[in-house]
Every structure is written in C-alpha cells, then in structure tokens.
Amino acid sequence: DAGVIQSPRHEVTEMGQEVTLRCKPISGHDYLFWYRQTMMRGLELLIYFNNNVPIDDSGMPEDRFSAKMPNASFSTLKIQPSEPRDSAVYFCASSLSLGFTDTQYFGPGTRLTVL
Amino acid sequence: AQSVTQPDIHITVSEGASLELRCNYSYGATPYLFWYVQSPGQGLQLLLKYFSGDTLVQGIKGFEAEFKRSQSSFNLRKPSVHWSDAAEYFCAVGEAGGFKTIFGAGTRLFVKA
C-alpha cells in the first residue's frame, strides 16, 4: 500500500484566498483524521470521520474551516477565506478502527503558508 | 484534563551514544501511551505503544520505553544512536474513554558525528 497520500505537499497562498487540502487514506481504513501542527500549539486534532461521516469536529478552529469525505478514498479540508494564522502543517491520518489498539498512519503533511 | 510534557525541546547526542527522551503525563488511570517519530518532511510514525502488562515496551528501530506509574513517566530509550535517528520525537497519551490522542510538544534530536 502507498500509505496515506496528501496533496499538495506545499501550498503558498495569499490572505483571503480559498485553500483546499486533499487526502487519500489507506484502503480499508474506516477512520480518517485531520490534524494541524504549529509551533505554538503543537499537534491538534481538527476533525475525524468514520465511514465517510464526520463524527467530531470540535477541533475545527472556526467556520472558515470545513472538511468533507465524499467517499472512502478521498477527503478534503478547505479554508475559506484563509488567514496568515492558518499557516501550519496539516496532516491527514487513517486507521482501521477508533481507539488505540489500531495504529494511526499519518500522511507526509501539507505545509501551508498564507501570506 | 490529560496532558503530556516533554521537558526537553531539543537534545544533542553523539552517534553511538545512548539516548533517553523524557516524557511525563497527567492522567487518572492507566493511560494509553505512545511514542511517535517525525523525520523532516514526513508524517508521524508510531515507534511503540503501551496499554497494559509489561512496563518495558519494545518498538521499532531499536527503541524501547518504560512505563513508570509512580513517576508518571514513559521515557524513550535507545542504547546506541545512529545518525538516521535525527528527527523529532513525540510522546502522546490516549484520551480516556475516547479516541483523541494528546501529543506532547516534541523533542528534537540532533546526532553529531
């Protein structure tokens, strides 16, 4: 398996623009997670999906952030409009099940810079 | 609330020397504990995890960690560090009764020749 795939790897945009980050989880994994990593706040869970359904989005910082999972092999995280404070590395991860007995596999991340 | 503290922001060791990365957690019951490694430009990779049983846990890449309840610690160790071990290491705890993993701030490891 190719692992979790994220695109783009790097994104530079200007404040106010819409940004869409993409993720392809490992085939067969029922759970998908979006994380954000910043120097100030470390690694934070934004939202997770089970069988394509968003289950907990309490970590989503603002209404400017939205996430979708239209099918089992694709998810997007959208920021509209983007702001400089959204600059971070965004990780997608997937796992077979919830809880801690199954490993979460992380993608390589998307480094977002908002100017 | 659960929390994880990694007291060292960065550590430098010589290649071939032993390594110990510190991790302290705050949790009321027996926690689920993890160590992840993040190489530059890569995502996090699980090194090892502890749920119960033997308090000394073996992981990948020659790493091990020891759970000490009395000290609320879960320190990561490796007897001989290789240059390829240079990376950032994250300790994490599983949220009680749930699914969220709480990550520490990370310790960046530098390996000198």
Contacts between the chains, C-beta under 8 A, distances in Angstrom:
chain1	res1	chain2	res2	distance
A	4	B	43	7.1
A	42	B	103	5.7
A	42	B	104	7.3
A	42	B	105	5.1
A	42	B	106	6.9
A	43	B	44	7.7
A	43	B	90	6.9
A	43	B	103	4.2
A	45	B	100	5.6
A	45	B	101	7.2
A	48	B	99	7.2
A	56	B	99	7.8
A	91	B	43	5.7
A	91	B	44	7.2
A	93	B	43	7.4
A	93	B	44	7.8
A	98	B	99	4.6
A	99	B	94	7.8
A	99	B	99	6.1
A	100	B	32	4.3
A	100	B	34	7.7
A	100	B	49	7.1
A	100	B	51	6.9
A	100	B	94	4.3
A	100	B	99	7.9
A	100	B	101	7.6
A	101	B	51	7.5
A	103	B	46	5.0
A	103	B	49	7.9
A	104	B	46	7.4
A	104	B	101	7.2
A	105	B	43	7.9
A	106	B	43	3.2
A	106	B	44	4.4
A	106	B	45	7.1
A	107	B	43	5.1
A	108	B	41	6.7
A	108	B	42	5.5
A	108	B	43	5.0
A	109	B	41	7.9
A	109	B	42	7.7
A	109	B	43	5.6
